[in-house]
Amino acid sequence: QVRLVESGGGLVQAGGSLRLSCAASGSIFKINAMGWYRQAPGKQRELVAVITSGASTNYVDSVKGRFTISRDNAKNTVYLQMNSLKPEDTAVYYCYLRAALSYWGQGTQVTVSS
């Protein structure tokens, strides 16, 4: 059983910063990638950022230059540093892990006020 525990969401003013964390625990043989998705009300879930086991990263265009994904392999933890936040970044952010199977966290709310 793999468990993903997210933390770091909250309410912030536009232009502010937040750092999300996601710690994975359980029987994980090999993690291929970890990342973050988000889902705003009335919208589809979208990939925000992903980091592979080889440390390659990819971001959705709307967050490039503002968000940074990083990973601590020893702790099976992935981070998302979010700077210059905008109201349109408001969403529930979900941690994602891809190994032999895919796993999701429970989600953490990020709200950016204008």
C-alpha positions in Angstrom: 0.0 0.0 0.0 1.4 3.4 -1.1 0.4 6.5 0.7 1.0 10.1 -0.4 0.6 12.8 2.2 0.5 16.4 1.0 1.0 19.6 3.0 1.7 23.3 2.5 -1.5 24.5 0.9 -3.4 27.6 2.1 -4.5 31.1 1.4 -2.1 33.7 0.0 -2.4 37.0 -1.7 -1.5 37.5 -5.3 2.3 37.8 -5.7 2.9 35.6 -2.7 4.6 32.2 -2.4 3.7 28.8 -1.1 5.6 25.5 -0.9 3.8 22.2 -1.3 5.3 19.0 0.0 4.3 15.4 -0.7 5.8 12.5 1.1 5.4 9.0 -0.2 5.4 5.9 2.1 4.8 2.2 1.7 6.0 -0.5 -0.6 7.5 1.4 -3.5 10.0 -0.6 -5.5 11.0 2.1 -8.1 9.5 5.5 -8.5 9.6 6.6 -12.2 8.2 10.1 -11.6 6.5 12.3 -9.1 4.6 15.5 -9.8 1.7 17.8 -9.2 -1.7 18.2 -10.8 -4.3 20.7 -10.0 -8.0 21.1 -10.5 -9.9 24.3 -10.3 -13.7 24.4 -9.9 -15.5 23.5 -13.2 -12.2 22.7 -14.9 -10.4 19.5 -15.8 -7.4 18.3 -13.8 -4.2 19.5 -15.4 -0.6 18.6 -15.0 1.3 21.4 -13.3 4.8 19.9 -13.0 6.6 16.6 -13.0 10.0 15.4 -12.2 11.4 12.0 -13.3 13.8 9.6 -11.6 16.5 11.1 -13.7 15.6 14.6 -12.5 14.1 15.8 -15.7 11.4 18.3 -15.2 8.4 19.5 -17.2 5.9 22.3 -16.5 2.7 23.5 -17.9 3.3 26.8 -19.7 1.3 28.9 -17.3 3.6 28.2 -14.4 7.0 28.3 -16.2 9.3 30.7 -14.5 7.2 30.9 -11.4 7.0 27.3 -10.0 9.9 24.9 -9.3 9.5 21.2 -8.7 12.2 19.3 -6.8 12.6 16.0 -5.2 14.4 14.4 -2.3 14.9 10.8 -3.3 16.1 9.7 0.1 12.8 10.8 1.6 10.6 9.9 -1.3 9.4 13.5 -1.1 8.5 15.9 -3.9 8.2 19.7 -3.4 6.5 22.4 -5.4 7.8 25.9 -4.8 5.2 28.4 -6.1 6.2 32.0 -6.4 4.4 35.0 -7.9 1.1 33.3 -7.4 -1.9 34.5 -9.3 -5.6 34.1 -8.6 -5.8 31.7 -11.6 -3.5 29.4 -9.7 -6.3 28.7 -7.2 -7.1 25.0 -7.3 -6.9 21.8 -5.4 -3.3 20.5 -5.9 -2.8 16.7 -6.1 0.4 14.9 -5.6 1.1 12.1 -8.1 3.5 9.2 -8.1 4.1 6.9 -11.0 5.8 3.6 -10.3 4.5 0.2 -11.5 1.1 1.7 -10.7 0.0 5.3 -10.3 -1.0 6.9 -7.0 -2.6 10.1 -6.0 -2.7 12.2 -2.8 -5.8 13.5 -1.2 -5.3 17.0 -2.5 -4.5 20.3 -0.8 -6.3 23.6 -1.4 -4.4 26.6 -2.7 -6.3 29.8 -2.8 -4.8 33.0 -4.2 -6.7 36.2 -3.5 -6.5 39.2 -5.7 
